[in-house]
Amino acid sequence: MTREREPLLVVDERADDAAHAELDALMRTRLGAHLSGLLAAAEAPLTAADLGRLSGRPAADVAALLPDAGDIRRLPGHPGTWELTDPDAVARVVRNLHSGPLPDGAEHRAPIRELALTPFRSALLAAVDSARTEWGWAAAPEFTLSPAFVRSMHGRRAERQALVATLSDPARSRLLHARHPGAAREQLLEAAADLAGATASTGDLEDVATLLLAAQQLERADGAVPRRLSPVFALLGDTERALALARLVRTDVPIELAYVALAAAQSGDARAEIIADSALALLHDAAPGALLRTAQAIAGAALYLSAGAARRLAATAHRMVEDAFADAPTPPHAEVAGLRTRQFRASRDHEWALGATTLATAGVAAIQASGVDTGELSTKKLAKLRKKADTGELPEVGAGERSIVAARDAAHRIDDEARRAVVLADIAARLAVRTTASAPSPALEAAADEIAEEAVSLASFTRDAETLVAVARLLSGGAAHDGDSPEPPARPDLARAARAARLALQLIAEPDAGGRRDGDRPGDRDPDGPRTEGATPDDTAAAAAGLLLAAARALPASERDEWAVPAARAIVAAGSTRLTRRPPPRPRSSGAPAALAEAAAILGSAGAVDEARAAAQAAADALARVPAPARARREAEVVAALLHATDDEVFAVARAAADAERDGVEGRWDAAAPALVAEAGIRLRHPHDAAPGEAEDAAALTPARAAIVERIITESVDALRHHDAATQLTTLADMSVRRVDPARARRLATEALQAAHVRDPLLVQRAEAALEAARAAHATPADTAPTLDSRAAAGIAASWVAASYPLDRLDDLVLADPAVGARVIRAIEADLAR
């Protein structure tokens, strides 16, 4: 074993000797010694321009002298930037700078190192001071803005004053924020956290407070709270913050409070019923749309409350839906001038759909709460109940059944058959939801079965693949779950979902098997007749975008190869045919890359690796033909389809598309693109138990691949933060909390609040209370004033950093050190006044 190690040791020693020899040779010149000393003292990368300015030599001379590798190396990915960070190399610089004999190993000792590098460190700090007081930050060396150099100041108590003055300089923060949004705040908070760990006195506490308040002042406070952000905090257990934010929504406060009540009920907060009542109390002369939205959230909350509260709120939600449609047949939005007939019908259909799903949820809540089952809801009984509902003769015991009958009636009022089929499937899925431990209700099961059968039959009649896939996803439990649809079915209807999915895949694989033209009505044409005339092969591929994977996942695993693979091959054939033509695809065919990517994912899952690679490459080729300004969304769709691919070559296409989406700059920036990429990554990292296929994808994720996916998520979220995309960040936060990733959800919710330029109202309330306590502390006799030892000061600093604001024990600080306490109080007052 010794004989095996010796050559390796010799090689390493020779490599080290060569590197040290190169450094020694560099330092034999005056300029080389100066540059080496600056790099060793900086503990951060320096550019040729920085080094030239500090040494008084042209940047070209510096670049020509410094080596590309060795002890001093060029920073990868940053041309013209060098660093010297290896401790042995720094020690070598110290030894070469020392004049006179130096004992062996002395160059590693901190006092010797500091003594040798002090002149160079002073030059660096002088440049920072000149940038602040003379040159201005825009004309300063690049390193003065870098986080690495600032980080090197954290542990040096002698540089504490310079650190605080530099980071809290508003001009520096504005410039840094303009170049890298969020960077200035991150530097301030990082420095505050490091200083808090070394806090030993009231003066240190003042430094921490200064940094935290400077970070707060970077945030604008003139925005509006994004809708549906408040419930995310309630789901995280922070109901107080959720309520404070909900009351700051500029419009629809009752709706937001109702959704907070729903989230509080889901998280088990005992105040959920009180919050729901406060939302209802604010509904004075509300428009029908507000009534329906509030009723939806109230009905959802009833699913999680005690029996009495559930019955009461379910009945309230039912009445609100009836009130919303009390003025029929005039649609709620008919007052809008110039509303066309088609828009008129679409608006009406949307509201009937919302009313139908709300009534279904209210029915489930009432039946769960009553514990009384009136038996199976057969077709005959449904007809009787419907007749009684029209005359108001339904008994109290049938309140839940009454809501279900009304839900089905509302769905039947929807004109568009495709939309009606999807709403019926949504109702069936909601009837299968269980939020209590009680035994399944035969009444609900019978109603769900009958309505689901109607939904699948109607969707099959439309011969529309998109409708069939939507029905399949709802019945299989694979649809997205948010505040509007809070729970997946406890008993998914997999058999009917598979029927709808099989027909959708058949239509994708055989586009001439029959279809439905826009505007066709039942009986207008034979449903088995030819599909829309004039469709090109690429139109067929584009039409399948977003459908293939969803349809395949609604099938049992044993059937996916039989039904999904032919559809995938048909898409590849159609897309390849169109890609050989000129001119490039038309804008309406821009869905082809996503369809080809989904085909690649299906083929890869089936083991057809070569075909999957060819399809993935075809997707990449199709992306290149999409006009650059419209390409980002298509790149994101390709990423979403291929991110779970197990084959390295197919996954490489997803990575390339993610990089292209991140780096793309042509055209108007589209927040939907990075949001779609982040959603796909979060879905893969945290699968929903009820969503078919997601657990399988997550199980196949290796640690190395998981790290790449996490990086892609981070880059997408950074892009959303950069552009203040508060709505998309809110959606991601909601998705994360429902997928049991509370840490990510809290981080995203906080970033959404910052992107919306809204100050945390709970933080403001706590700060005002802390100021009142601090002012009152002045009346305390001097002999009772507490003393803050180093341990107590460190504890206070840690609590401040945790809250990102100086709040805890301000009164103790005022009593222990009145001068410091007064300065901190004035700084907080100025921040709150802003």
VENUR-V775088 format. One line per field, one symbol per residue. ss: DSSP state (h for helix, s for strand, l for the rest). psi: psi as a letter, one per 40 degrees, with the letter a starting at -180 (. if undefined). burial: 1 if it has 9 or more other ideal C-beta (glycine too) atoms within 8 Angstrom, else 0. A space follows every 50 residues. Layout:
# VENUR-V775088
ss = ???
psi = ???
burial = ???
This chain:
# VENUR-V775088
ss = lhhhhhhhhhhhhhhhhhhhhhhhhhhllhhhhhhhhhhhhhlllsshhh hhhhhlllhhhhhhhlllllllssllllllssslllhhhhhhhhhhhlll lllllhhhlhhhhhhhhhhhhhhhhhhhhhhhhhhlhhhllhhhhlhhhh hhhhllhhhhhhhhhhhllhhhhhhhhhhlllhhhhhhhhhhhhhhhlll lhhhhhhhhhhhhhhhhllllllllllllhhhhhhlllhhhhhhhhllll llhhhhhhhhhhhhhhlllllhhhhhhhhhhllllllhhhhhhhhhhhhh hhllllhhhhhhhhhhhhhhhhhhllllllllllllllllhhhhhhhhhh hhhhhhhhhhhhhhhhhhhhllllllllhhhhhhhhhhhhhllllhhhhh hhhhhhhhhhhhllllhhhhhhhhhhhhhhhllllllllllhhhhhhhhh hhhhhhhhhhhhllhhhhhhhhhhhhlllllllllllllllllhhhhhhh hhhhhhhhhlllllllllllllllllllllllllllhhhhhhhllllhhh hhhlllhhhhhhhhhhhhhhhhhhhhhhhlllllllhhhllhhhhhhhhh hhhhhlllhhhhhhhhhhhhhhhhhllhhhhhhhhhhhhhhhlllllhhh hhhhhhhhhhhhhlllllllhhhhhhhhhhhhhhhllllllllhhhhhhl llhhhhhhhhhhhhhhhhhhhhlllhhhhhhhhhhhhhlllhhhhhhhhh hhhhhlllllhhhhhhhhhhhhhhhhhllllhhhlllllhhhhhhhhhhh hhhllllllhhhhhhhlhhhhhhhhhhhhhhhhl
psi = ddddddddddddddddddddddddddeeidddddddddddddfiihiddd ddddefiidddddddiidiadhihhhegifhiihehdddddddddddhhi ihihedeehdddddddeddddddddddddddddcdiddeiiddeeidddd deedehddeddddddddehddddddddddghedddddddddddddddehe idddddddddddddddeehifeaihiiedddddddeegddddddddeehd ifddddddddddddddeeheeddddddddddeghfiiddddddddddddd dddeiiddddddddddddddddddedeiehidfeehiehidddddddddd ddddddddddddddddddddehheaigiddddddddddddefehidefdd dddddddddddeehdhddddddddddddddeehheieiiihddddddddd ddddddddddddfhdddddddddddeeeiihaddgdiihdgigddddddd dddddddddgeeeiahiheiihediheeaiihiehidddddddehedddd ddeeiideedddddddddddddddddddeeiiaiiideeeeddddddddd dddddeegddddddddddddddddehhddedddddddddddedehdhddd ddddddddddddeheiahhhdddddddddddddddgihdehhddddddde hiddddddddddddddddddddefgddddddddddddeffgddddddddd dddddefhihddddddddddddddddddehideehihhiddddddddddd ddefigdhfdddddddgdddddddddddddddd.
burial = 00000000000000010111011101100011111111111101111111 11111010101110111001111110000011110000111111111100 00000010000110011001101110111111000010011111111111 11110000110111111110011111100001111111111111111110 11011111111111111110001011111111111100101111111110 01111111111111111010011011011101100101111111111111 11111000111011111101111110000011000000100001111110 11111111111111111111000000100011001101100001000111 11111111111001011111111111111111110000001111111111 11111101111111101111111111111011101111100111011111 11111111101011110000000000100010000011111111111111 11111000110011111111111111111000001000111111111111 11110101101111111111111001000111111111111111101001 10111111011101001000101111111111111111001011101100 10001101110110111111100011111111111111101101110110 11111111001111111101101101100100001001000111011111 1011111101111111100111111011101100
